[in-house]
Each structure stands twice: as structure tokens, then as C-alpha cells.
Amino acid sequence: MNSDKELQEWCESGQYQRAFGQMVQQYGQRLYWHIRKMVIVHEDADDLLQNTLMKAWTGLPTFRWESQIFTWLYRIATNEVLTFLKKNKSLKNFPLEERLNSEAVLFDGDAMQRALQKAILQLPHKQRLVFNMRYFDEIKYEDMSTILGTSVGALKASYHHAAQKVEQSLKAMLL
Amino acid sequence: MSKEMLNDPHLKQNPYTVPEDYFRMVTEEWQMESAVAQTVEPEHPRLSLRSLFQFAASFALLFGIGYALFMLTGRNRADSQQTEEYSLFSELSELGLSHQTVSSFFITDMDEFREPAPETDLDLDELIEYMNYPGIDIESLQIDNE
């Protein structure tokens, strides 16, 4: 795995293509899953990943290397997701809960995992982001703070409330 | 139901799937995309420290030229002339000349620029009468002795 320092050296010597190729290889999957858990459907996740990578590619020469590259990429992806959830009209006709039940969605989990995903979908968008990033991706609160622009204390509180809600929803669904 | 359930590693596993070879295709596609894009987009939009200094120096130079032109157009010439006159005045004073003497120099200089009075042909009799005139017409005086 290449460090940020190595990627920075490549960029500073003009090897943007090399650095970006490495970034896609290194962080592409994580970014995809981060997006996919929020929008559920693969096609939308793919579109948003393409947008994210396009913005990262065009913005790479302006990246200051003061923060970690993965927090910057996550921030772009998160903005794309939130914009999609806020503005996409198809979500009204085809809500996220229905997407999860659709046969078209590529889902390979069991009943417990499906129940968990349904419980998570009942959270507000930003709380769902915090829960996913902490529970599934195990991102540190400090990094989440950089990505979401929220204080560590607020993120901890948000995750705590989200976990409580998810537990209650799971209890209602399974018992 | 408790926190133990959320701590179950099975629940933490990703339940979603992707089409076959999806990630390999994304990686290859973007490596090709960036290779094409790099050939047409080599510019760096970042402003370097050097270019910022160049911009500041250009601004200072233009400001200096503008200020010099402003001064040369005579907007402040009256002030500068007054300063010179005061300087000459103080310089002469320092040579030991009194303030009155120095002032008289300037007054004399100013008299040189006055226009001379027009010359007229005087009648000699009128001149004698004018010179003998005491200022008082004695005959017209009426002294009241009472």
C-alpha cells in the first residue's frame, strides 16, 4: 500500500496519472461501498462513484496534502451522496426501503442482515452516514470529523443515538 | 436484543454484491481515462508563492508609476513652490540678514513688476497754483467772532 507521502511526491513531480491510478486501486472499493450503503442500488452507486472520481481527478492538482487523501476522497463521495439523496426525484417514486426489497438490488445477506439494513434506513441521512462509517468501515472519529466537518463529540453522540435506534428497530422487527 | 447483537461480526459483514469484475473494470477504466486526460490537461491551477510575489511586485510598480505621474502633473505644485519660497526666506535669514531686510528684498522685487504711471503734460501755472495752495481757502472762511 502506497503512503500519502509517496502519492504526494508523484503529484509534485507531475505524475498525476500514476498517483490517481494508485488512488483508485487503493480506495475505489471503499468509496464504492460507502456510497452503495447509502443509495442501495448498484447503478446509482456506480454513477456517484464515477462523479466522485471525476471530481477527485480534476481537483487533484489543487489538493494541499494537509489532510489524508482518503478523508478528502470520502468527503467528495459524501457530498455526492447527500446531494443525490436531497435532489434526486426518483427517490420519491422508488424509496430506499423499497429498493432494498427489490429483486434487482444485488443483495446476498441473510434475514438478520436485511433487517439490520432496514433498521439503518430508518435513520436520518446524516445519522446513517455516521453509523455506516463507524459500524461497518470502522473509521476513527477524528477522521470522520474531517470528512463530515462535525466535532468529535457531536459524532460520538450521533453514533450513540443511531445505535440505540437501530437496536430498537431490530428488536421490533425480529422479536 | 442488546448491544451484543450489533457486536456480532456476522452483522458487520457487507451483504451487498456487485457485478462480476466490476472493481477491476473501474480501476482499468480510470487508469485509461486519466492517461487520456493527462495529455490534454497538464496545467496546474494552483497559485505558487513565486507567482504571488510577481503579482505583488507588478502592482507596486504600477502604483509607483501612477503616483509619480500624479505628482508630475502639477496637482501639488503650489505646495512645493511655497515650500521653496519659505526655504529661500529662511536661507537668507540664516546668512545674518534681518527679517525686515529680507522682506524688503521681496517688496523691491515686487515693485519692479508694477506698471509705471502714465506721463501727462503739466501746465506750469497750474503747478505753481497747486504748490502755493495752503489747503484752506482763507477767503471762504467765515469766522464768527460773536
Interface residues (C-beta under 8 A of the other chain):
Chain A: G14 Y16 Q17 F20 G21 V24 Q25 G28 Q29 Y32 W33 R36 K37 I40 H42 D46 L49 L53 W57 T58 P61 T62 V105 L106 F107 D108 G109 D110 M112 Q113 R114 L116 Q117 Y135 F136 A163 V166 E167 L170 K171 L174 L175
Chain B: M1 S2 K3 M5 L6 H10 L11 K12 Q13 N14 P15 Y16 T17 V18 P19 Y22 F23 V26 T27 W30 Q31 E33 S34 A35 A37 Q38 E41 P42 E43 H44 P45 R46
